[in-house]
Amino acid sequence: MAGIQDAIMRAHHQIYARTDGRLGHKLLGIPTLLLRTVGRRTGQPRTSALVYARDGDTYLVVASNGGGPKAPAWLHNLTAQPDCEIQVARNRLPVQAEAVWPDDSRYAALFARCNGNNRGRYSTYRQRTTRPIPIVVLTPRSTR
């Protein structure tokens, strides 16, 4: 099942990127964005398609990696360089990333918002791993 799911995610990412957001903003009815970072080791541009939720003007993404034992590479890239770009449908926005960890007072409310938006999947992912799963708050730089 994981192989099929991975293939679907790769195809979705390619469609989103190749159509410049004309297609792909929603995956099975759930909103997604393209996160554009710079590889912390390579310096090469990297793009990840991620489910997101909104909190006012900010965008929220969860570094769950499907409940895997390691954090996704994009989280490490954002830690090294928090200034990045997102694409929501056809709109590109420069943003600054801030990781919010489970010991932060904001975490529970942000997690509930993200989990509800993703039909409860993040709760399942959290049960699959012992590592803390941060939520990344992406704040548009033009509104900061």
C-alpha positions as CSV (number, residue, x, y, z in Angstrom):
1,M,0.0,0.0,0.0
2,A,2.8,2.4,0.8
3,G,4.2,2.0,-2.7
4,I,0.9,3.0,-4.3
5,Q,0.6,5.9,-1.9
6,D,4.1,7.1,-2.7
7,A,3.4,6.9,-6.5
8,I,0.2,8.9,-6.1
9,M,2.1,11.6,-4.1
10,R,4.9,11.8,-6.7
11,A,2.4,12.1,-9.5
12,H,0.5,14.8,-7.7
13,H,3.6,16.7,-7.0
14,Q,4.6,16.5,-10.7
15,I,1.2,17.6,-11.9
16,Y,1.1,20.6,-9.5
17,A,4.6,21.7,-10.5
18,R,4.3,21.2,-14.2
19,T,1.0,23.0,-14.5
20,D,2.3,25.9,-12.3
21,G,-0.6,25.3,-9.9
22,R,-3.4,25.2,-12.4
23,L,-4.0,21.6,-11.3
24,G,-3.0,20.0,-8.0
25,H,-4.0,22.5,-5.3
26,K,-6.3,19.9,-3.9
27,L,-5.5,16.3,-3.4
28,L,-8.6,14.2,-2.6
29,G,-10.2,17.5,-1.5
30,I,-7.4,18.5,0.9
31,P,-5.5,21.7,0.1
32,T,-1.8,21.3,-0.7
33,L,1.0,23.8,-1.4
34,L,4.4,23.6,-2.9
35,L,7.2,24.4,-0.5
36,R,10.4,25.7,-2.2
37,T,13.5,25.4,-0.2
38,V,17.3,25.3,-0.8
39,G,19.1,22.0,0.1
40,R,21.2,22.7,3.2
41,R,24.0,20.4,1.9
42,T,23.7,20.8,-1.8
43,G,22.5,24.4,-2.2
44,Q,20.2,23.1,-4.9
45,P,16.5,24.2,-5.1
46,R,14.1,21.6,-3.6
47,T,10.3,21.5,-3.9
48,S,7.9,19.5,-1.7
49,A,4.1,19.2,-2.1
50,L,2.6,19.3,1.4
51,V,-0.9,19.4,2.9
52,Y,-1.5,22.7,4.6
53,A,-3.9,24.4,7.0
54,R,-4.4,28.2,7.6
55,D,-4.2,30.2,10.7
56,G,-5.0,33.7,9.8
57,D,-2.4,35.0,7.4
58,T,0.0,32.1,8.1
59,Y,0.2,28.6,6.5
60,L,0.8,25.5,8.6
61,V,2.6,22.4,7.5
62,V,3.4,19.3,9.6
63,A,6.8,17.7,9.5
64,S,5.3,14.2,10.0
65,N,7.0,12.4,7.2
66,G,4.1,10.0,7.4
67,G,5.1,9.0,10.9
68,G,8.5,7.9,9.8
69,P,11.4,7.7,12.3
70,K,13.2,10.6,10.6
71,A,12.1,14.2,10.0
72,P,11.6,15.1,6.4
73,A,14.5,16.7,4.6
74,W,12.6,19.9,4.0
75,L,12.5,20.5,7.7
76,H,16.3,20.4,7.9
77,N,16.5,22.7,4.9
78,L,14.1,25.2,6.6
79,T,16.1,25.0,9.8
80,A,19.3,26.0,7.9
81,Q,17.5,28.7,5.8
82,P,14.0,29.7,7.1
83,D,13.4,32.2,4.3
84,C,11.8,30.3,1.5
85,E,8.8,30.4,-0.9
86,I,5.5,28.6,-1.1
87,Q,3.1,28.2,-4.0
88,V,-0.6,28.0,-3.2
89,A,-2.4,27.1,-6.5
90,R,-0.9,29.7,-8.9
91,N,0.2,32.2,-6.2
92,R,3.8,32.3,-5.0
93,L,4.6,33.9,-1.7
94,P,8.0,34.5,0.0
95,V,7.6,33.3,3.6
96,Q,9.7,32.8,6.7
97,A,9.5,29.4,8.5
98,E,9.3,28.8,12.2
99,A,9.1,25.3,13.7
100,V,6.7,25.0,16.6
101,W,7.5,21.9,18.8
102,P,5.2,20.0,21.1
103,D,6.5,21.8,24.2
104,D,5.4,25.2,22.8
105,S,2.1,26.6,24.2
106,R,0.8,27.1,20.7
107,Y,1.3,23.5,19.6
108,A,-1.9,21.9,20.7
109,A,-4.2,24.4,19.0
110,L,-2.1,24.4,15.8
111,F,-1.9,20.6,15.8
112,A,-5.7,20.3,16.2
113,R,-6.2,22.7,13.2
114,C,-3.8,20.8,11.0
115,N,-5.1,17.4,12.0
116,G,-8.7,18.3,11.4
117,N,-7.8,19.7,8.0
118,N,-6.0,16.4,7.1
119,R,-8.9,14.2,8.3
120,G,-7.2,13.0,11.4
121,R,-4.1,11.5,9.6
122,Y,-1.6,13.4,11.7
123,S,-2.8,11.7,14.9
124,T,-2.1,8.4,13.2
125,Y,1.3,9.5,12.0
126,R,2.1,10.7,15.6
127,Q,1.3,7.2,16.9
128,R,3.8,5.6,14.4
129,T,6.9,7.4,15.7
130,T,8.6,8.3,19.0
131,R,10.1,11.5,17.6
132,P,8.4,14.8,18.2
133,I,6.6,16.1,15.1
134,P,6.9,19.9,14.7
135,I,4.4,22.1,13.0
136,V,6.0,24.7,10.7
137,V,4.4,28.1,10.6
138,L,5.0,29.8,7.3
139,T,4.5,33.6,7.6
140,P,4.3,35.7,4.4
141,R,7.2,38.1,4.6
142,S,5.1,40.9,3.1
143,T,2.8,40.9,6.2
144,R,5.5,40.7,8.8
